[in-house]
Amino acid sequence: MKGIYLTGPNQFSLQELNDPVPGKKDVLIKVRMAGICGSDVHLLRGRNPFAAYPLVPGHEYMGEVLQAPKNSGLRKGERVTVFPEVGCGKCPACMEGRLVHCPEFKFVGVRVPGGCFCEKLVVPRERVIKLPKAMKDEEGAMVEPTAVAVHAVQRGGVKRGDRVAVIGGGTIGLLTAQAARAFGASKIVVSEPIAERRKIAQIMGFKLICNPMEHDLLAYVKDEIGLVDVVFDVVGFKKTLEDAQAMLRPNGTLVLVALPHIEGLGVPYQPIFAKELRVIGSRTYFMKDFPLAIRLLQAKKIRVKPIISEVIPLTRFHEGVEHLEREPEKYVKVLVRPTP
C-alpha cells in the first residue's frame, strides 16, 4: 500500500509500505478521508514537542471496515472513525476513557506509529467508533477535530447565557465557537485576522467578528458584550494571553487550546490572582467526546463544510501541506482521500 512516511523534520514522502496485518482483536480499515491538522504541520516541520520519528503521521480520519473480529459489532463495509490515543489501559484515567490523563499517554500518528495518511491501517476494536450511515465522508473525517472543540467547551464549563470569546478563527477556533453556541452561549466574539476566515464565521451565523489587525480586540469585546465568562485562546501568543485575561470577568475561565510550540511563553500571574481566574488546559479529548461530536454534527449544530477548503488525493499531500502553510487566506482545512 502507499502511505506518507515521516523519518524526521521535513523528511517525509509518499512511499510503498507493507500492508498492515490485523491481530485477533484488531479492525482492518480502508482510510477513505483524512484531515491535515495544524499539529500535523508542526510535526512534519519538527515543531511538535510530542513528536517521535519515524512513523506514518495523521490522526483525524474516517474509513471503511475491511475486516473485523467476530462478535465485535462491526461488519465489513461499515464506516467508522477512530479514537487516536493510547494509554496503559489499567490506570483510573484509562478505565474512565480519559487517556490523555494517563501517565503513559501517547498519540497515534504523532508519537505512536499507525497514522492515517495511508491506504489501510489496523486499529484495536476498542478505539473504533461507528459512524451513522447518513454521515458524509467529509463529516466523518471531521469528528476528531470536532471532539477537540467539544472537549474544550466542556473544560471551559460553558453554559446557557454565557458570554464567550474565541481567539483564533482557524479550524479548531471555528469548531469551538460553534460548540460553545450549541452548549448555550448567548454572545460569542470570534477574533481572526484573515478575511476569508472571518467570512466563514459569518456564514456560520456569527455576528460579532473582530479583525484584531484593525481593531483592538480587548476594546472590541468590552464595547460589544462587556467582560466575558469564558475565553478560548486557540492562538497562544503573548498578546492573546494578555488580552484573554483582561477581557475576563472576575472568576472567569481561560481555556488554553493552542499547541504550546513557542518557547518561553508564560501566562501572566497578576490578573489570575487579582480576579481569581481559572486557567485550564485543553489538549485533546476524552472517549465520551466522540459520540457527542457525532451527535452535534448529525444535528447540524456544528457545520464543517464551510471550513473544508479542498479535498486532494494522497499523491498531492505535499501540496496540501504547502497550501496550509503558505496560503492561510485561502486554505483552512485540507482533507486527503488516500483511496477511491
C-alpha positions as CSV (number, residue, x, y, z in Angstrom):
1,M,0.0,0.0,0.0
2,K,1.0,3.6,-0.3
3,G,1.5,6.0,2.6
4,I,3.3,9.1,3.8
5,Y,6.3,8.1,5.8
6,L,8.0,10.6,8.1
7,T,11.6,9.9,9.2
8,G,12.4,13.3,10.7
9,P,11.7,17.1,10.4
10,N,10.9,17.9,6.8
11,Q,11.8,14.4,5.8
12,F,8.5,12.9,4.5
13,S,7.5,11.3,1.2
14,L,4.9,9.1,-0.4
15,Q,6.2,5.5,-0.2
16,E,5.3,1.9,-0.8
17,L,4.6,0.4,2.6
18,N,3.9,-3.1,3.9
19,D,0.2,-3.9,4.1
20,P,-1.0,-4.0,7.8
21,V,-1.8,-7.3,9.3
22,P,-4.6,-7.3,11.8
23,G,-4.4,-9.3,15.1
24,K,-7.3,-11.2,16.6
25,K,-8.7,-8.0,18.3
26,D,-7.9,-5.6,15.5
27,V,-10.1,-4.0,12.9
28,L,-8.6,-3.5,9.4
29,I,-9.7,-0.2,7.9
30,K,-9.5,1.3,4.5
31,V,-8.9,5.1,5.0
32,R,-11.5,7.0,3.0
33,M,-10.8,10.5,4.2
34,A,-8.2,12.1,6.4
35,G,-7.6,15.7,7.6
36,I,-4.3,17.6,7.8
37,C,-4.3,19.1,11.2
38,G,-2.3,22.1,12.3
39,S,-0.4,19.8,14.7
40,D,0.4,17.6,11.7
41,V,2.1,20.5,10.0
42,H,4.1,21.2,13.2
43,L,5.0,17.5,13.4
44,L,6.2,17.5,9.7
45,R,8.3,20.6,10.3
46,G,9.8,19.4,13.6
47,R,7.9,21.9,15.8
48,N,5.7,19.4,17.6
49,P,7.2,18.9,21.1
50,F,5.5,15.5,21.5
51,A,6.8,14.0,18.2
52,A,8.6,10.7,17.7
53,Y,10.0,9.5,14.4
54,P,9.8,7.5,12.2
55,L,6.1,6.9,11.5
56,V,3.1,7.5,9.3
57,P,1.5,10.7,10.5
58,G,-2.1,11.7,10.8
59,H,-4.8,11.2,13.4
60,E,-8.1,12.7,12.1
61,Y,-9.9,10.4,9.7
62,M,-12.8,8.1,8.8
63,G,-12.7,4.8,6.9
64,E,-14.4,1.7,5.9
65,V,-14.2,-1.7,7.7
66,L,-12.4,-4.3,5.6
67,Q,-12.2,-6.9,8.4
68,A,-13.3,-7.1,12.0
69,P,-13.1,-9.6,14.9
70,K,-16.1,-11.9,15.4
71,N,-18.8,-10.6,17.7
72,S,-17.2,-7.1,17.5
73,G,-20.4,-5.4,16.5
74,L,-18.7,-4.3,13.3
75,R,-19.3,-5.5,9.8
76,K,-17.4,-5.3,6.5
77,G,-18.3,-2.1,4.7
78,E,-19.4,-0.1,7.7
79,R,-17.9,3.4,8.1
80,V,-16.0,4.3,11.2
81,T,-13.8,6.8,12.8
82,V,-11.0,6.2,15.4
83,F,-10.1,7.5,18.8
84,P,-6.3,8.0,18.2
85,E,-5.0,7.8,21.8
86,V,-3.1,5.1,23.6
87,G,-2.7,4.6,27.4
88,C,-1.6,1.9,29.8
89,G,-5.2,0.5,29.9
90,K,-5.0,-0.1,33.6
91,C,-5.0,3.3,35.4
92,P,-8.2,5.1,36.6
93,A,-7.9,7.6,33.7
94,C,-7.8,4.8,31.1
95,M,-10.6,2.9,32.7
96,E,-12.7,6.1,32.6
97,G,-11.9,7.0,29.0
98,R,-9.6,9.9,29.9
99,L,-6.5,8.5,28.2
100,V,-4.9,12.0,27.9
101,H,-4.5,11.9,31.7
102,C,-2.7,8.5,31.7
103,P,0.9,8.7,32.8
104,E,1.8,6.6,29.7
105,F,-0.4,8.6,27.3
106,K,0.7,8.6,23.6
107,F,-0.9,10.0,20.5
108,V,-1.1,7.8,17.4
109,G,0.4,9.4,14.3
110,V,2.4,11.8,16.5
111,R,4.3,9.6,19.0
112,V,3.0,6.1,18.1
113,P,3.1,4.6,14.6
114,G,-0.2,3.9,12.9
115,G,-1.2,7.3,11.4
116,C,-3.9,7.7,8.8
117,F,-2.0,9.2,5.8
118,C,-2.0,5.8,4.1
119,E,-4.4,3.5,2.3
120,K,-5.1,1.0,5.1
121,L,-4.4,0.6,8.8
122,V,-5.2,-1.6,11.7
123,V,-6.8,-0.4,15.0
124,P,-7.7,-2.2,18.2
125,R,-11.5,-2.7,18.3
126,E,-11.9,-0.6,21.5
127,R,-10.7,2.5,19.7
128,V,-13.1,2.2,16.7
129,I,-16.3,4.2,16.7
130,K,-19.1,3.5,14.3
131,L,-20.4,6.4,12.2
132,P,-24.1,7.0,11.2
133,K,-25.0,5.6,7.8
134,A,-26.1,9.0,6.6
135,M,-23.0,10.9,7.6
136,K,-20.8,12.1,4.7
137,D,-17.1,11.1,4.5
138,E,-16.1,14.8,4.9
139,E,-18.1,15.0,8.2
140,G,-16.8,11.7,9.4
141,A,-13.2,12.9,8.9
142,M,-14.1,16.0,11.0
143,V,-15.4,14.1,14.0
144,E,-11.9,14.2,15.6
145,P,-11.3,17.9,15.4
146,T,-15.0,18.5,16.5
147,A,-14.3,16.4,19.5
148,V,-11.4,18.7,20.3
149,A,-13.8,21.6,20.3
150,V,-16.5,19.8,22.3
151,H,-13.9,18.9,24.9
152,A,-12.6,22.5,25.2
153,V,-16.1,23.9,25.6
154,Q,-16.8,21.3,28.3
155,R,-13.5,22.1,30.0
156,G,-14.5,25.7,30.0
157,G,-17.8,25.0,31.6
158,V,-19.8,26.9,29.0
159,K,-23.5,27.1,29.9
160,R,-26.6,28.8,28.7
161,G,-26.4,32.6,28.6
162,D,-22.6,32.7,28.9
163,R,-20.6,35.4,27.1
164,V,-17.7,33.8,25.2
165,A,-14.7,35.0,23.2
166,V,-12.8,32.7,20.8
167,I,-9.4,34.0,19.8
168,G,-8.4,32.3,16.5
169,G,-10.7,31.5,13.6
170,G,-9.0,28.5,12.1
171,T,-10.5,25.0,12.1
172,I,-10.4,24.5,15.9
173,G,-11.5,28.1,16.6
174,L,-14.5,27.9,14.3
175,L,-15.5,24.5,15.6
176,T,-15.1,25.7,19.2
177,A,-17.3,28.8,18.6
178,Q,-20.0,26.5,17.2
179,A,-19.7,24.1,20.1
180,A,-20.0,27.0,22.5
181,R,-23.1,28.1,20.8
182,A,-24.5,24.6,20.9
183,F,-23.9,24.5,24.7
184,G,-25.9,27.6,25.1
185,A,-23.6,30.6,24.9
186,S,-25.7,33.7,24.2
187,K,-23.0,36.1,22.9
188,I,-19.8,35.0,21.1
189,V,-17.0,37.1,19.7
190,V,-14.7,35.5,17.2
191,S,-11.3,37.1,16.6
192,E,-9.5,36.4,13.4
193,P,-7.1,38.5,11.3
194,I,-7.6,36.6,8.0
195,A,-10.5,38.0,5.9
196,E,-11.6,34.6,4.4
197,R,-11.8,33.0,7.8
198,R,-13.9,35.9,9.1
199,K,-16.2,35.3,6.1
200,I,-16.6,31.6,7.1
201,A,-17.5,32.7,10.7
202,Q,-20.1,35.0,9.2
203,I,-21.5,32.1,7.0
204,M,-21.8,30.1,10.2
205,G,-24.1,32.8,11.7
206,F,-21.7,34.6,14.0
207,K,-22.3,38.4,14.1
208,L,-19.5,39.6,16.4
209,I,-16.4,39.1,14.4
210,C,-13.3,41.1,15.1
211,N,-10.2,41.8,12.9
212,P,-7.5,42.3,15.6
213,M,-5.2,43.8,13.0
214,E,-7.6,46.8,12.6
215,H,-9.4,46.9,15.9
216,D,-8.1,46.5,19.4
217,L,-9.6,43.1,20.5
218,L,-9.9,44.0,24.2
219,A,-11.8,47.2,23.4
220,Y,-14.0,45.5,20.8
221,V,-15.1,42.8,23.3
222,K,-15.8,45.2,26.1
223,D,-17.8,47.5,23.8
224,E,-19.8,44.7,22.2
225,I,-20.6,42.4,25.1
226,G,-18.7,43.5,28.2
227,L,-16.4,41.3,30.2
228,V,-16.8,37.6,29.3
229,D,-17.3,34.4,31.2
230,V,-15.0,32.2,29.1
231,V,-12.2,32.8,26.7
232,F,-10.8,30.2,24.4
233,D,-7.2,31.0,23.2
234,V,-6.6,29.0,20.1
235,V,-3.5,31.1,19.1
236,G,-1.3,31.1,22.2
237,F,0.7,34.3,21.7
238,K,1.8,36.6,24.5
239,K,-0.7,39.3,23.3
240,T,-3.6,36.9,23.1
241,L,-2.9,35.6,26.6
242,E,-2.8,39.1,28.0
243,D,-6.0,40.2,26.1
244,A,-7.8,37.0,27.2
245,Q,-7.1,37.6,30.9
246,A,-8.0,41.3,30.6
247,M,-11.4,40.6,29.0
248,L,-12.5,38.0,31.5
249,R,-14.8,38.9,34.4
250,P,-13.7,38.0,37.9
251,N,-13.9,34.3,38.5
252,G,-13.9,33.8,34.7
253,T,-12.3,30.9,32.8
254,L,-9.4,31.0,30.3
255,V,-9.1,27.8,28.2
256,L,-5.7,27.3,26.6
257,V,-6.3,25.3,23.4
258,A,-3.3,26.3,21.3
259,L,-0.4,23.8,20.8
260,P,2.4,25.1,23.0
261,H,5.1,25.3,20.3
262,I,6.5,28.7,21.4
263,E,9.4,28.5,23.8
264,G,9.3,30.6,27.0
265,L,5.6,31.7,26.7
266,G,4.3,32.3,30.2
267,V,0.8,33.1,31.5
268,P,0.8,36.5,33.4
269,Y,0.2,35.7,37.0
270,Q,-1.1,39.0,38.4
271,P,-4.5,39.1,36.7
272,I,-5.1,35.5,37.6
273,F,-4.5,36.3,41.2
274,A,-6.4,39.6,41.2
275,K,-9.6,38.3,39.5
276,E,-9.3,34.7,40.8
277,L,-9.4,33.4,37.2
278,R,-9.4,29.8,36.3
279,V,-6.8,28.8,33.7
280,I,-7.4,25.4,32.1
281,G,-5.5,23.5,29.5
282,S,-7.5,21.6,26.9
283,R,-5.1,19.3,25.0
284,T,-7.3,16.7,23.2
285,Y,-10.5,14.9,24.4
286,F,-12.0,12.1,26.3
287,M,-13.5,9.0,24.7
288,K,-17.0,10.2,25.5
289,D,-16.5,13.4,23.5
290,F,-16.6,11.5,20.2
291,P,-20.2,10.3,20.4
292,L,-21.2,13.9,21.4
293,A,-19.3,15.3,18.5
294,I,-21.1,12.9,16.1
295,R,-24.5,13.9,17.5
296,L,-23.8,17.6,17.1
297,L,-22.6,17.1,13.5
298,Q,-25.7,15.0,12.8
299,A,-28.0,17.6,14.2
300,K,-26.2,20.3,12.1
301,K,-25.4,22.3,15.2
302,I,-21.8,22.1,14.1
303,R,-21.2,22.6,10.4
304,V,-17.9,21.7,8.8
305,K,-18.5,22.1,5.1
306,P,-17.6,25.9,5.1
307,I,-14.3,25.1,6.8
308,I,-13.2,22.5,4.2
309,S,-11.1,24.3,1.6
310,E,-10.1,21.3,-0.6
311,V,-10.1,17.5,-0.9
312,I,-7.0,16.1,-2.5
313,P,-5.5,12.6,-3.3
314,L,-2.7,11.3,-1.3
315,T,-0.3,11.9,-4.2
316,R,-0.8,15.7,-3.6
317,F,-0.1,15.5,0.2
318,H,2.9,17.8,0.0
319,E,0.8,20.3,-1.9
320,G,-1.9,20.3,0.7
321,V,0.7,21.0,3.5
322,E,2.2,23.9,1.5
323,H,-1.3,25.3,0.9
324,L,-2.0,25.4,4.7
325,E,1.4,27.0,5.4
326,R,1.7,29.5,2.6
327,E,-1.9,30.5,1.8
328,P,-3.8,30.6,5.1
329,E,-6.0,33.2,3.5
330,K,-7.3,30.5,1.1
331,Y,-7.0,27.2,3.0
332,V,-8.4,26.4,6.4
333,K,-8.9,22.6,6.4
334,V,-7.4,20.3,3.7
335,L,-8.8,16.8,3.5
336,V,-6.9,13.9,1.9
337,R,-8.5,11.0,0.1
338,P,-6.0,8.1,0.2
339,T,-8.3,5.6,-1.6
340,P,-11.1,6.0,-4.1
